[in-house]
Amino acid sequence: MDRLRALRTFISVAEHASFAEAGRRLNMSPTTVTRTIAALEASLGVPLLMRTTRSVRMTEDGAIFLERCQAGIAEIDQAFETIRGGGPTPRGTLTVTAPVMFGRLHVLPIITELLSLYPDLQVRLLLLDRVIRLVEEGIDIAVRIADLPDSALHMLRIGQVRWVLSASPHYLMERGEPVTLADLRNHDLIAIEDETDLHRGWRLEDGRRSGRPPRLSVNSVDAAISAAVAGLGIVRTLSYQITEHVTAGRLQPVLAEDPAPALPVSLLFQSGRKDSPNIRAFVEVARRRLNGVVL
């Protein structure tokens, strides 16, 4: 068995979650890919991939092995580039995921700059308001807005955001501006259904128990913001989500003197891939644009 070829085949299958796609990328038949992975698993004595008719997923041993393989292959590729004299430059496909609105406002400009700098680089940007698993879904970099637990993934903090309350100037002129968190129970509230804590010390359930449930509940941040702009009540969002509306005067922050704790904006990627030219290039641009910024 050609060990290096087997490792590259395994990495491709794992990253694309598909034997067929790995075969297309490596110019190998699906049968050859299957036999190569089977031989690799036999030599290791453990299964690396769980196969069904519809999906390919990593085993726990496979995820650990993948991280080490990616690090080793990256070192080998970098050694070749160094000897060739050109130094490693970003090329191939970089897959990035981010929350929908943050990705559109702040990640897309990073990618636009990367694509203008590196003509051999292609980027796949997945804007999703859900947490996805990097290895299983073939993600190179994930942008997360949260206090993250310790994990085997490499984490790099590049900025921070805050939860804020806001309403339209027209609404506040008619209803008055709340002075304390307790005053929110006397106002019309716009709730986002996938939020569990609308503000520090105030929860959706508290409003229901007080006899004043939210006037409007939606499952979309964009819709909730539009409702607030239309004067339907007070909404709680992340600070960057309403920046344009505040600047334009369509929304006004509420209780700004009582800010919620900041939430970190972090980049997550597999530790073994932190020296990848693609990831290094993304991190460099992201740091320059966002490092330490409160959005």
N, C-alpha and C positions, 0 to 999 in steps of 0.2 A: 504494500500500500504506500502510495506517495503521501507522506504525512502532511506536508505543507498544502498540497492540493486538497486533501481531505478536510483540513482545518478551514480553508477558504470556502469550501463547499458547505460545511456546517454553518459558518458565519452567515453565508448568504441565505441559506434556508431559514435560519433563526431570525434574521433581520427582515425577511420578506414574508415570513410565516407561510411559505409555500415551496414545495418541491419543484413544481412546474416553473414558477417565476425564477427560482434560483437557477434552474437549468437554462432558461432563456438568457439570464444575465451572464452565465458562465459558458454559454455555448455548449451545453451538455444535454444529453437526452434525460428525460425524467427517470428512466430505468437506471441510468448510470448514477444519477444523483442518489437515488434510493439505495443502490448497492454500496456507494461510497459511504453514506451515513451508517448503514448497517455494519459495514466493516469497521468503521471508527468506533461504534458502540461496542462491537464485539471485542475490539482490542482494549477498550477501557473497562469492560465488564459491567457497565451501567447504561441504562437508557438515557438519552439526552433529549429526545423529543417525544411528545405524545401525539399520535396521529389518529385522526378520525376521517371519515369520508368528507367532512366539511372544514376541518381546521387542523392546524399544526401548532402546538404549544410547547413551551419549554418545560422540562422537569426541573425540580430544584437543583439537581446536579448539573443539568444542562445550562441553567442560568449562571451558575458559578463558573462552569467551564467556558462559557461564551465570553464572560468578562475577561478572563485570563487570555483567551485566544485573541480577542480583539486587541488587547494591549500588546501581545507579542507580535501579531501581524503588523500593527502600526509601527512598532520599533523596526521591524525588518524593512517595511516600505520606506520609512524615513532614512534608514541606513543607505538604501539604494539611491534615494534622491540626493543625499548629502554627497555621496561619492560621484554622482553625475555632475555635481557642481551647481545645480540650479536651486537647491533647497526646496523643501516641500511647499507646494502652493495648493490652495483649495481647488478641488475638482471633484467631479462626480456629483452624487445627490446628497444633500443635507436635509433631513426631515426634522421639522420644528413644530411643536404644538404650543398653544397659548390660549387663554380665555378669549372669547369672541371679540369683545369690545377692546380689551387691552391689546390684543393682537392687531386689530385693524388700526388702532391709533398709534401704537408705539413699537410693535414688532415689525410690521410691514415696512416702515421706513428703514429699519436696520437691514432687512433683507434687500430692499431696493438698493441700498448702498453697496452691499456685498456683491450683488449681481453686476453692478457697474464696475466694481473693482476686479472681479475674477470671472473672465469670460468662459472658463471651463467648468464653472460651478452651476449646478441646478439646485433649486430649493423647492421642497414640498412643505407647504405651510398648512397645518391642520388647526383651525380655530374651533375649539370645543369647550363648552362650559361643563366639563366633567373631568375627573381625574383618570388618566389612562396609564397603563403599565408600559414603561419604556421598552423593555426587552421584548415582551410578547407582541407589542404593536409596532416594532421597528422604528422607534423614535430615537433620534440622536440627542435632541435638546428639548426639555420641557420648561416653559415659563410658568411658575407657580406663584400665587399670591396667597400666602398663609404662613402661619407658624408651623414649620415642618418638623416632624419627629426625626430622630437620628435614623439613618439607613445606610445601606452599602453604597448608595449613590453619592456622587460628588455634588456638593451644593455650593453655589457662589451667589452671595447676596449682591444685588446691583441697584436697589432702590427701595422705596417704601411708599405705601398709600395709607389713607385713613378712611374709616367710615364717617360719613357726614349726612346731616339732615338738611333738606332744602325744600323750598316751596316757591311758587310764583309771587312776584311783588303784589299782584292783584289780590291773590288769596290772603296774603298777610295784611294787606290794607283793610280787607273786609273783616277778617277774623282776629286780627291782632297777632303779635309775635310771641310765641312761648318764651318764658324766662327760665323755667326749670324743666327738667325731664318730666316731672309730674304733670305739668301743663299740657303735655301731649295728649292726655286722656280727654281733653276738652276740644280736640281738633280732629278734623277728618284725616285719616291716615291711609296711605297707599302701601299695601303690603305686597311683597314679592314672595310667592308661595314656597320657593325653595330656600328662603331665608328662615333661620330659626331664632335669630337674635337681632331684632330690628334696631336696637340701640343699646348701649351699655345701660343696664338697669331697667330696660323696658322690653317686653316680649309680646309677641302677637297674642299669646294666651292671656296675658295681663289685661289687654284691651277687651278681650271677650268676656273675662270675668267681671270687668268694671261695667259691663252693659253697653260699651261703645266699641264694637268690633270695627276693623278697618272698613272704610267706606267702599274701597275697591281693592280687590286682590287679583293679581295677574301673575303669570309664570314667565314673564319676559322683562328684563331690565329696561330695554328700549321702550316698551309699552308703558312701564311705570313712570319713566322719566317724561314721556310725552304727556301722560295724564297729569303730572305735576305742573308741567309747562302750561297745560290747559286750565289750571286753577282748581283741580279736583282735590288737592290736599297736600300733605307733607310726605315726602318719600325719603327713604334711607338708602344710600348708594355708596359705592367707593368714590373717593374724591375725584379720580381721573375721569369717571364716567359722566360728570356734569360740568367739567371745566369749560367746554365750549358754550354751554348754556349760561353759566355764571358770567363769563366774559361778555356775552351778548346782552346780559341783563334779563334773560328769560327766567332765570332761577336765582334765588337769594339764599345763601347758607343760613341755617337756623341753629341757635345754640353753639355758635362758633367758638365762644369762650370756654366751652366745656368739651374739648376734643377727645375723641376716643383714642385708645392706644394705636400706634402705627402698626401696620402689617407689612412684613418684608416682601419684597419682590425678588425672587430667586431664580437662578438657572439650575436645572438638574440635568446631569448626564452621568453615564457610567464612568466610574473612576479610571478604568483602563483606557478610556478614549479621550482623556483630557488633553493629550498632546496631539490629537488628530488635527491636521491643518484646517479642516472645515470648522471644527469646534473652536479652535484657537481664534480663527478669523471672526466668527460670530461673537465670541466673548469680547474680543478687542473692541469691536464696533459698539456692542451693547454697553460696555463699561463707559465708553466715551460719551454716549448719548444719555445714559440713564443713571450712572453710578452715583448713589447717595441722594438722588432726587426724590423729593416728596411730590407725588403726582396727584 
